[in-house]
Amino acid sequence: MDHKDNNNRRDFLKKAVLGTVGLSVIGMGFSAKSYGKILGANDRVRVGIIGFSDRFKHSLYPAMMGHAKELNFEFVGVSDIWNRRRDEAEAYVKEKHGIKLKKYRNNDELYSKKDIDAVIISTADFQHALMGVEAVRNGKDVYLEKPMAETMEDARAILKAVEETGKIVQIGSQRRSAPNYIAANEYINSGKFGDIKMVEMTWNVNQPGRWRRPDLVSQIRKEDTDWERYLMNRPKVDWDPRKYLEYRLFWPYSSGIPGQWMSHQIDTVHWFTGLDHPRSVAANGGIYMWNDGRENPDTLTAVFDYGPANDASKGFQVVYSSRFSNSAGGVKELYYSNGGMLNLDTNKITSEGGLSKNQADDMNMQANLLTDYTLPDQAKVSTDANTGGDPMTSLHMRNWMECVRSRQTPNASVKAGYNHSVANIMTRVAMQTGKRVTFDDAKQDVVAS
């Protein structure tokens, strides 16, 4: 890649962030919106792999292949800036399904061939948004891993690009395709649950190796990849294999806990309530266990205030906590109303903690207790993101594939991704500054007061 190529790419990224990339980059004689309508119902959808990650290999790949024959999808190419990953992808899909992949050194090469209809992006966290912009501006539908964006400028860029091109984009918030979560949303919105008054969420592990890749860090060589292309719109710094392979431990390449784990759970709050973002966030965190050179906390607690912007008397609180030092409690999502609790670990709605008759009589009130109800069964949420055969990811991938054909909005739209990104970014800024953070709807930006 020569100096001119680097300059062209930097210009593209700058325009993408500013939202001024034109549709001409598609290089075709029709608009991006009309391009999505050309694919026939019986045409095969050709899919490119962008980033041959562990997540792709163990979860996204089997998810798509489980539906590929029925829905007429196929993998045809892989783009990865590390030559080792390109070779691994080629060998893996050939061994698994006899597929012959074309290998591309970068996304520019992949998009120049014009033989791909859609892409699945599972690269470093900070790259998701702008790689999504690249994809839709080049006329591709996208399955985009979460977090959608780690900065507001990147979030605004992809929201604008998807709205302008009309491409189908599914964000990897797979809870939105799970039967128990869908049923929980319907139950809450039926009014039977009552107003949400409190939400408690945890994501706890005891995994010293989580997000660490020491063997690969010792093996990768700068000359085998493209460090400048990797950095995208982040500051230009010297080669660091840890920030390449263990990026979730370092800002500005990842927010760590908010982007990786909280993005899944806080998304359900927005979904169940119809609220776009918190009214405010306060957060604290630190490295209390794994002093291994990481910069992102291994322990985090955040407190959110949610509710109508124009009515402080209505709303509820969300408490989110996550730790790497002890796995007790695991993954929990507990919703409380005055009448009881919705537990998305057990999939049960119960009267636990509701206003009992004795308590109500003391205040001349009526008892308020929910009727016990069990949500449709769903496999227990795993703390391992790379579990093969994950049923939620399979359902979520199928929804994307069906929407590529129908041109309907998928379950986890770009707006859903934008909203979880706002909550993540507010949390990260609150944690980094120690300030209470709010959101300016007019400017679409976070405010640390």
C-alpha positions, 0 to 999 in steps of 0.5 A: 500500500503506497502513500497515495492509498494511505492518504485516500483512505484517511480522506474517506475516514474523515468524510465518513466521520463528518457524514459527507461521503457521497454515494458515488463510491458505489461506482455504479449508475444507480443509487444505494437504495435502488441497488437493494431492490435488484437482488431477486428472490432466487438469487444467491446472496454472496457474503464477505467476511470482514475480520476472521475473529474468534467470534466469527469462527465459533459463532457467526460462521455456524449461525449463517451456515445453519440457514445458508442452504435454505435461504440461498446464502454463501460465503465467497471472500474474506478480508483481513489485514493480517495474512495469518487470519486470511490463511486461517479463514481459507483453510477453515471454511474449506475444511468445514464445508468445502468452500473456496474463499477469495482472500483480500488484504483489505476492504478496499480490495474486497469492495473493488471486485463487485462480486459481494452483496453483503458482509459480516463485520467482526473486527476490533470494537472501535472499527465497527462503525466506520467499517459499517459506513464503508460497507453501506456506501459500497452498496452492501448489506451488513451484519455488524457486531456490537458495540456499534460505535465507541465514540459519538462521531463514529455513531453519528457517521454510521447512522447517517450512512445507513439512513441515506443508503437504505441498506439492511444493517443488523447489529449483533444485539442477539437478545432482540431475536430470542423468544424469551426476550421478545416475550418479555418485551410484549409482556411489559408493553401489555401493561400487565407488569406495571411501570418499571421502577428498578433494573439490576444487571450484572455480568461477572466472570473469573477469567484471567485470560479474558481478552488476553492473547499472549501467544498470538502477541508473541507471534504477530509481526508488524510486517505481516499486517497493516498497522496504519490501516488498523488504526483507522481514525484513531491517533497514529501511534507506534506498533503495539501487538497488544493493542492489535490483539488485546484491544479490549484492554485499551482505550481508545480501541475499546471501552472494555466492559461497556462495549463488550458486555453492557451493550447487550444488556442496556439495549434491552432497557431501550427496547422494553421501554422505547426510551432512546438513552439515559437521562444521566449516568454516574460510574466508577471503575478500576483495575482491582485484580488483573494488573497486567498492563491493561488500561480499561477497568476489570471492575465497573459499576454504573448507575443510570436514571431513565425516564421522560426528559420533560418529567423528572417525577417519572422514571426508574433507575438501572444499576449495572455492575461487572467484575473479572475477579469473581463469577458469583452472580454470573449474568443477571437481568432483573426488572422490578415493578411495584407488583413483582419481578421479571427475571431474565435468568430464570425466565419467570415473572413472579410477585416477589417483592410486590406490594403485599396485602398487609403492607397495602392495608397499612396505607389504605391501599390495594395489594399489587401482586403480579400473577406468576408467569413463565416466558418461553424457554431459551438457553441460558445466557453464556458468559462465553461469547464464542460458544458454538451453536449459540441459539440466540445468534442463530436466530439473530443471523436468520433474521438478518438473512431474511431481511436482506431478502425482504428489505424489512428492518431487522430486529436490531436496527442501526437506531438500536445500535446507536442508542446502546452506543450512546449509553455505552459512551455516557458510561465510559465518559462518566467513568473516565471523568468522574462526572455525572454525564447527561445527553444533549438531544439537540447536538446528539452528544454527551455532556459531562457536568 
